[in-house]
Amino acid sequence: MSESEKKLEKELRVFGLKCQVLRKRRMKFFGKFASIRQELTKKNNKPMGNLQVIEALLQKWNEENDTSNTQSKEFQEGPCPSTFIRSKKVDTNQHIFLTAEDSFKRLISVVDWHARCCKEKLKPTKMLKKGHVCKTSLKCNDKETPHVFSWSSSPYLPTKDYLVNSRVNHGITCSGILPAVYKRFAQGSGKGVISDENRTSFFNVHSHHIQEEYKYSTDIALLQEIASYEELDSKIDIMSDARQGWRKNAYKCCLHWRKTHKVISCEHVTKTMDPVSQRHERLGTEKIFNYLHENDVTNIHTDCHESARCKVDAKYEPSRIVITSPVAEKLLLSVILNSTVFKYAKDYVLGRDTLYVESFNYVKNIYQNKRIAFGDSQYSARDNLSALHWNGNVDRDFTSVSIKQNHRMPRSKKGKKNYKRATYKFRDNIWSRFMKSVYSKKNRRQ
């Protein structure tokens, strides 16, 4: 066989294979076309021709590749946005506000519902601050029926106040921070400021709950003091002191139990009660004793001086060097004999050390700045808060004792106690009392 014949035979063989492949593809195409026509006939309940099948296929293709649906397609197929946001310099003065967990969850639910119902994106319109709460409207760009949602960063209480603002007001009141300091902090941080009217109305309600918690704390202190005595014998030791409040001689007299060192009573004395400031301490002490008398606590001071450490402690040693020089002894003796304490010893026999009462005065300075003239309601509330702070942390446990060498006191072995972190449970108790009154039946009816 010649070369030309071999070449012709090869070409015929390839052509036959191509015809066979085309025949198979054609049969497969007609089979799919017939199945589509059969499905359309069942769906429309009438016979469908080849032209109707082609039109249905073109319509389906247009729906899947519609340009108006590119936005939702990009949203589904695009990369997930990162939750880490690096703020730009131009965006550092953006709106800052506080939000509650429920409001945040509700916002997620609204956005999720809108994404299932609408292809457009929600965008916030104007943002309005009410205290530390932000209120805004979320609106989509749907031309026919735009969706609009009103959202605030805090849920409402039954009193129609914002939960976030009420909680911040509670923190302001119970922390003892001054209104001017709060305003400077809030304005400097840019997270909004609660109005003076709102804070005043909140304080007028909250002060009653502070008074209730103070009364409960002092009652518990009385029971704990009674329980600390093995044999009560109708006598309980006390410590009292007076503190000058501010430049117009507003006095605060306080009373502590001897063993538990907790505050049981505080009395506020001003010049409206007595114009002579020298009599304020006596007047406050009388009011405290009247309080004890009304609560069936008898004022007994017999043999109080017998509790001196030099008589009670068998291992007592003087903390100063014993004088051996006769000249020095004579000079010191003359000073002692001429002192007021020695001449009028009967006036000081009931005296106690001022360790705890002075420490309590330091706690009072947290809530009552001596340079600020508070009104009676503010002064009383801040005084109650200082007593609650003291009763919740006085004589708390310590974790360890650290001993540091001091070249001035090389033989000192006493060390410093490392106390546990201070607790502020009274703040949670006051908030619970406030919420109980807010969700009472009276407020629910409103």
PLY file of the C-alpha trace (Angstrom):
ply
format ascii 1.0
element vertex 446
property float x
property float y
property float z
element edge 445
property int vertex1
property int vertex2
end_header
0.00 0.00 0.00
1.34 3.34 -1.02
1.90 6.23 1.30
-1.05 8.20 -0.08
-3.43 5.30 0.52
-2.22 4.89 4.12
-2.75 8.59 4.76
-6.30 8.48 3.33
-7.20 5.45 5.45
-5.95 7.20 8.61
-7.99 10.30 7.87
-11.15 8.21 7.30
-10.59 6.43 10.61
-10.26 9.74 12.51
-13.33 11.15 10.77
-15.35 8.10 11.80
-14.30 8.49 15.41
-15.29 12.18 15.37
-18.67 11.35 13.90
-19.20 8.75 16.57
-18.32 11.23 19.36
-20.58 13.90 17.89
-23.40 11.38 17.64
-23.05 10.49 21.35
-22.94 14.16 22.44
-25.98 14.91 20.27
-27.95 12.06 21.81
-26.97 13.20 25.32
-28.03 16.79 24.56
-31.40 15.73 23.16
-31.94 13.52 26.21
-31.40 16.46 28.61
-33.59 18.68 26.45
-36.41 16.11 26.51
-36.20 15.72 30.31
-36.41 19.52 30.77
-39.42 19.69 28.43
-41.06 16.88 30.39
-40.51 18.68 33.73
-41.88 21.96 32.34
-44.94 20.12 31.00
-45.66 18.68 34.45
-45.09 22.06 36.15
-47.31 24.09 33.78
-49.82 21.27 33.21
-49.74 21.81 29.42
-47.55 20.61 26.55
-44.33 22.60 26.04
-42.46 22.93 22.75
-38.78 23.35 22.05
-39.17 27.15 21.82
-40.77 27.37 25.28
-37.97 25.21 26.70
-35.31 27.55 25.27
-37.14 30.63 26.65
-37.39 29.05 30.12
-33.66 28.25 30.10
-32.77 31.81 29.07
-35.01 33.27 31.82
-33.39 31.04 34.43
-29.95 32.13 33.32
-30.91 35.83 33.50
-32.27 35.43 37.04
-29.08 33.81 38.28
-26.86 36.40 36.61
-28.95 39.51 37.30
-26.75 42.59 37.92
-29.05 43.85 40.70
-28.14 40.81 42.77
-24.38 41.36 42.58
-24.37 43.13 45.97
-25.86 40.18 47.86
-23.62 37.80 45.90
-20.54 39.75 46.92
-21.80 39.73 50.51
-22.11 35.94 50.45
-18.92 35.14 48.56
-16.70 37.99 49.80
-14.12 37.57 52.57
-15.24 37.82 56.19
-14.44 41.28 57.63
-11.92 41.30 60.46
-13.09 42.18 63.97
-9.76 43.91 64.66
-10.10 47.55 63.64
-7.15 49.91 63.53
-8.45 53.44 64.02
-7.33 56.09 61.60
-6.21 59.51 62.74
-9.26 61.22 61.21
-11.59 58.82 63.07
-10.22 59.31 66.59
-12.99 61.81 67.45
-15.85 59.49 66.58
-18.89 58.93 68.82
-18.20 57.00 72.05
-21.03 55.68 74.20
-21.94 52.90 76.64
-24.12 49.96 75.69
-25.85 47.10 77.50
-25.65 43.42 76.63
-29.34 43.10 75.76
-29.25 46.09 73.41
-26.19 44.69 71.66
-27.90 41.32 71.15
-31.06 43.01 69.90
-29.03 44.95 67.31
-27.54 41.70 66.01
-31.02 40.15 65.76
-32.39 43.14 63.82
-29.48 43.13 61.34
-29.82 39.36 60.86
-33.57 39.63 60.21
-33.07 42.47 57.73
-30.36 40.55 55.83
-32.82 37.69 55.23
-35.59 40.01 54.04
-33.78 42.73 52.10
-30.75 42.92 49.81
-29.80 46.46 50.84
-27.50 47.32 53.72
-28.55 49.11 56.91
-26.86 52.41 57.65
-27.15 54.60 60.78
-28.56 58.07 60.24
-28.26 60.75 62.93
-26.77 59.67 66.27
-28.23 61.37 69.35
-26.65 61.11 72.81
-28.78 61.02 75.95
-26.32 60.93 78.80
-24.06 57.94 78.13
-26.66 56.32 75.84
-26.68 56.65 72.05
-29.97 56.65 70.15
-30.00 56.31 66.36
-32.08 55.15 63.40
-31.00 52.37 61.04
-32.26 52.74 57.47
-31.69 50.82 54.22
-31.60 52.23 50.67
-34.52 50.24 49.27
-36.32 52.66 46.91
-39.75 51.02 47.14
-40.13 50.13 50.84
-37.09 51.24 52.89
-36.77 49.58 56.30
-36.26 51.90 59.29
-35.36 50.73 62.81
-34.93 52.85 65.95
-32.16 51.56 68.24
-30.72 52.75 71.55
-27.65 51.38 73.31
-29.56 50.80 76.56
-32.84 49.11 77.48
-35.51 50.97 79.43
-36.50 50.49 83.06
-40.16 50.51 84.18
-39.59 54.12 85.25
-38.83 54.96 81.57
-35.20 55.70 82.45
-32.24 54.16 80.66
-30.59 51.26 82.48
-27.09 52.43 81.50
-27.61 55.97 82.81
-29.13 54.65 86.05
-26.19 52.32 86.59
-23.70 55.14 85.98
-25.66 57.37 88.38
-25.45 54.60 90.97
-21.68 54.44 90.53
-21.34 58.22 90.81
-23.37 58.32 94.03
-21.74 55.34 95.76
-18.17 56.22 94.79
-18.26 59.65 96.44
-16.95 61.39 93.33
-17.66 65.11 93.14
-20.06 66.33 90.41
-17.42 68.68 88.98
-14.88 65.85 88.76
-17.43 63.61 87.04
-18.23 66.30 84.46
-14.57 66.87 83.65
-13.98 63.14 83.28
-17.08 62.53 81.13
-16.46 65.54 78.88
-12.79 64.69 78.51
-13.53 61.08 77.55
-16.23 62.17 75.09
-18.76 59.53 76.14
-21.54 61.96 77.07
-22.62 63.64 80.31
-25.73 62.97 82.38
-27.60 66.21 83.04
-27.70 67.83 86.49
-31.49 67.40 86.69
-31.22 63.68 85.98
-28.49 63.15 88.58
-30.36 65.19 91.21
-33.63 63.31 90.75
-31.77 59.99 90.87
-29.93 60.98 94.06
-33.15 61.99 95.81
-34.49 58.47 95.27
-31.20 56.65 95.84
-30.44 58.34 99.17
-33.35 56.48 100.78
-31.87 53.12 99.77
-28.47 54.21 101.10
-30.11 55.07 104.43
-31.81 51.65 104.53
-28.53 49.85 103.87
-26.78 51.97 106.53
-29.47 51.08 109.08
-29.13 47.39 108.23
-25.32 47.54 108.54
-25.39 49.22 111.96
-27.96 46.72 113.24
-25.75 43.84 112.15
-22.76 45.54 113.82
-24.69 45.67 117.11
-25.49 41.95 116.94
-21.88 41.07 116.10
-20.61 43.14 119.03
-22.99 41.38 121.41
-21.91 37.97 120.08
-18.22 38.81 120.67
-18.71 38.87 124.48
-18.60 35.52 126.23
-20.27 37.00 129.32
-22.19 40.10 128.33
-22.91 41.15 131.92
-24.96 44.14 130.63
-21.84 46.08 129.54
-20.54 46.88 126.04
-17.47 49.07 125.48
-17.58 51.89 122.93
-15.30 54.50 121.35
-16.48 57.94 120.22
-14.89 60.87 118.44
-15.84 64.13 116.70
-14.65 65.33 113.31
-14.73 68.87 111.98
-16.34 68.80 108.57
-15.49 72.06 106.81
-14.61 75.69 107.45
-18.00 76.57 108.96
-17.50 74.02 111.74
-19.91 71.31 110.66
-19.22 68.46 113.05
-19.79 64.76 112.67
-19.73 62.63 115.80
-19.20 58.91 115.32
-19.42 55.91 117.62
-17.52 52.60 117.29
-17.83 49.31 119.10
-14.77 48.43 121.15
-14.24 44.85 119.90
-15.55 44.72 116.34
-14.55 48.36 115.69
-17.57 48.85 113.44
-19.55 52.08 113.26
-22.96 52.01 114.90
-23.97 55.66 114.78
-23.02 58.96 113.14
-24.61 62.29 114.02
-24.32 65.48 111.99
-24.20 68.74 113.98
-24.23 72.20 112.36
-24.61 75.81 113.48
-28.31 75.65 112.74
-28.59 73.34 115.77
-26.21 75.32 117.99
-24.46 78.56 116.95
-21.52 77.88 119.29
-19.17 75.41 117.59
-17.43 74.52 120.87
-20.61 72.78 122.02
-21.06 70.74 118.85
-19.16 67.68 120.06
-21.13 67.54 123.30
-24.40 67.93 121.40
-23.48 65.17 118.96
-22.43 62.85 121.78
-25.74 63.44 123.55
-27.61 62.55 120.37
-25.60 59.33 120.10
-26.37 58.38 123.70
-30.04 59.09 123.07
-29.83 56.76 120.08
-28.30 54.05 122.29
-30.95 54.60 124.94
-33.71 54.26 122.36
-32.17 50.97 121.23
-31.96 49.60 124.81
-28.18 50.03 125.11
-27.22 51.14 128.63
-24.41 53.64 129.11
-22.06 51.90 131.60
-18.46 53.04 131.99
-17.46 51.42 135.30
-13.85 50.24 135.51
-13.03 51.18 131.92
-9.51 52.25 132.91
-8.71 48.74 134.14
-8.37 47.64 130.49
-5.05 49.46 130.17
-2.39 47.22 128.64
0.04 47.72 131.49
-2.43 45.97 133.81
-3.91 43.40 131.47
-0.82 42.22 129.59
1.58 40.29 131.84
4.37 40.61 129.26
4.01 44.36 128.95
7.27 46.26 128.51
7.64 50.03 128.22
8.32 51.19 124.68
10.71 53.94 125.83
14.01 53.96 127.68
13.72 53.98 131.47
15.12 57.19 133.01
17.88 56.64 135.57
19.26 60.18 135.96
17.77 62.01 138.99
17.93 65.38 137.20
16.09 64.09 134.15
13.57 62.34 136.37
12.89 65.57 138.28
12.40 67.59 135.08
10.07 65.03 133.56
8.12 64.72 136.79
7.57 68.47 136.95
6.17 68.46 133.41
3.83 65.59 134.18
2.56 67.07 137.44
1.79 70.40 135.78
0.02 68.88 132.78
-3.73 69.22 132.33
-4.17 65.47 132.05
-2.62 64.95 135.50
-4.48 67.81 137.19
-7.87 66.76 135.78
-7.37 63.02 135.43
-11.06 62.34 136.12
-11.92 63.95 132.78
-9.65 61.56 130.85
-10.17 58.26 132.65
-12.68 57.13 130.03
-10.35 57.93 127.13
-9.36 55.38 124.50
-6.71 55.23 121.82
-7.70 56.97 118.59
-6.30 54.41 116.15
-9.63 53.26 114.73
-11.51 56.54 114.95
-8.73 58.38 113.13
-8.60 55.66 110.50
-12.33 56.06 110.06
-11.81 59.79 109.56
-9.48 58.99 106.66
-12.25 56.89 105.10
-14.63 59.82 105.55
-12.27 62.02 103.54
-12.92 59.75 100.54
-16.60 60.68 100.54
-16.53 64.06 102.35
-13.91 66.51 101.21
-13.38 69.08 103.98
-12.93 71.82 101.39
-16.42 71.25 99.96
-19.58 72.52 101.65
-22.21 69.82 101.06
-25.90 70.21 101.67
-27.61 68.25 104.43
-28.91 65.50 102.14
-25.56 65.09 100.37
-23.67 65.20 103.66
-25.91 62.58 105.24
-25.72 60.23 102.24
-21.93 60.52 102.00
-21.62 59.92 105.73
-23.72 56.76 105.43
-21.56 55.57 102.53
-18.37 56.08 104.53
-19.85 54.04 107.41
-20.83 51.25 104.99
-17.34 51.31 103.48
-15.77 51.08 106.94
-18.04 48.34 108.29
-17.43 46.18 105.22
-13.62 46.30 105.41
-12.50 47.00 108.99
-10.27 44.28 110.50
-10.32 42.24 107.28
-7.94 39.31 106.93
-4.41 39.61 105.61
-2.57 37.21 103.32
1.00 37.62 104.54
3.41 39.76 106.53
6.33 41.47 104.83
9.34 42.49 106.92
11.58 45.19 105.47
14.86 46.14 107.06
15.02 49.76 108.21
18.37 51.19 109.22
16.59 53.51 111.64
14.94 50.57 113.41
17.30 47.60 112.94
15.66 45.51 115.70
12.11 45.94 114.40
10.48 42.55 113.71
6.85 43.63 113.57
6.49 43.73 109.78
3.66 45.01 107.62
0.45 43.09 107.01
-0.59 42.63 103.40
-4.36 42.86 103.62
-6.82 41.29 101.23
-8.40 43.47 98.59
-11.13 45.73 99.94
-14.70 44.73 99.08
-17.64 46.97 98.25
-20.62 44.67 98.69
-22.71 47.55 99.99
-22.85 48.99 96.48
-24.42 45.80 95.11
-26.84 45.74 98.05
-27.93 49.33 97.41
-28.41 48.58 93.70
-30.52 45.52 94.58
-32.70 47.66 96.85
-33.10 50.22 94.06
-34.05 47.58 91.47
-36.53 46.05 93.91
-38.29 49.39 94.25
-38.17 50.02 90.47
-39.81 46.68 89.67
-42.40 46.95 92.42
-46.11 46.66 91.61
-46.53 50.43 91.76
-44.01 51.06 88.98
-45.28 48.13 86.92
-48.73 49.67 86.78
-47.21 52.80 85.30
0 1
1 2
2 3
3 4
4 5
5 6
6 7
7 8
8 9
9 10
10 11
11 12
12 13
13 14
14 15
15 16
16 17
17 18
18 19
19 20
20 21
21 22
22 23
23 24
24 25
25 26
26 27
27 28
28 29
29 30
30 31
31 32
32 33
33 34
34 35
35 36
36 37
37 38
38 39
39 40
40 41
41 42
42 43
43 44
44 45
45 46
46 47
47 48
48 49
49 50
50 51
51 52
52 53
53 54
54 55
55 56
56 57
57 58
58 59
59 60
60 61
61 62
62 63
63 64
64 65
65 66
66 67
67 68
68 69
69 70
70 71
71 72
72 73
73 74
74 75
75 76
76 77
77 78
78 79
79 80
80 81
81 82
82 83
83 84
84 85
85 86
86 87
87 88
88 89
89 90
90 91
91 92
92 93
93 94
94 95
95 96
96 97
97 98
98 99
99 100
100 101
101 102
102 103
103 104
104 105
105 106
106 107
107 108
108 109
109 110
110 111
111 112
112 113
113 114
114 115
115 116
116 117
117 118
118 119
119 120
120 121
121 122
122 123
123 124
124 125
125 126
126 127
127 128
128 129
129 130
130 131
131 132
132 133
133 134
134 135
135 136
136 137
137 138
138 139
139 140
140 141
141 142
142 143
143 144
144 145
145 146
146 147
147 148
148 149
149 150
150 151
151 152
152 153
153 154
154 155
155 156
156 157
157 158
158 159
159 160
160 161
161 162
162 163
163 164
164 165
165 166
166 167
167 168
168 169
169 170
170 171
171 172
172 173
173 174
174 175
175 176
176 177
177 178
178 179
179 180
180 181
181 182
182 183
183 184
184 185
185 186
186 187
187 188
188 189
189 190
190 191
191 192
192 193
193 194
194 195
195 196
196 197
197 198
198 199
199 200
200 201
201 202
202 203
203 204
204 205
205 206
206 207
207 208
208 209
209 210
210 211
211 212
212 213
213 214
214 215
215 216
216 217
217 218
218 219
219 220
220 221
221 222
222 223
223 224
224 225
225 226
226 227
227 228
228 229
229 230
230 231
231 232
232 233
233 234
234 235
235 236
236 237
237 238
238 239
239 240
240 241
241 242
242 243
243 244
244 245
245 246
246 247
247 248
248 249
249 250
250 251
251 252
252 253
253 254
254 255
255 256
256 257
257 258
258 259
259 260
260 261
261 262
262 263
263 264
264 265
265 266
266 267
267 268
268 269
269 270
270 271
271 272
272 273
273 274
274 275
275 276
276 277
277 278
278 279
279 280
280 281
281 282
282 283
283 284
284 285
285 286
286 287
287 288
288 289
289 290
290 291
291 292
292 293
293 294
294 295
295 296
296 297
297 298
298 299
299 300
300 301
301 302
302 303
303 304
304 305
305 306
306 307
307 308
308 309
309 310
310 311
311 312
312 313
313 314
314 315
315 316
316 317
317 318
318 319
319 320
320 321
321 322
322 323
323 324
324 325
325 326
326 327
327 328
328 329
329 330
330 331
331 332
332 333
333 334
334 335
335 336
336 337
337 338
338 339
339 340
340 341
341 342
342 343
343 344
344 345
345 346
346 347
347 348
348 349
349 350
350 351
351 352
352 353
353 354
354 355
355 356
356 357
357 358
358 359
359 360
360 361
361 362
362 363
363 364
364 365
365 366
366 367
367 368
368 369
369 370
370 371
371 372
372 373
373 374
374 375
375 376
376 377
377 378
378 379
379 380
380 381
381 382
382 383
383 384
384 385
385 386
386 387
387 388
388 389
389 390
390 391
391 392
392 393
393 394
394 395
395 396
396 397
397 398
398 399
399 400
400 401
401 402
402 403
403 404
404 405
405 406
406 407
407 408
408 409
409 410
410 411
411 412
412 413
413 414
414 415
415 416
416 417
417 418
418 419
419 420
420 421
421 422
422 423
423 424
424 425
425 426
426 427
427 428
428 429
429 430
430 431
431 432
432 433
433 434
434 435
435 436
436 437
437 438
438 439
439 440
440 441
441 442
442 443
443 444
444 445
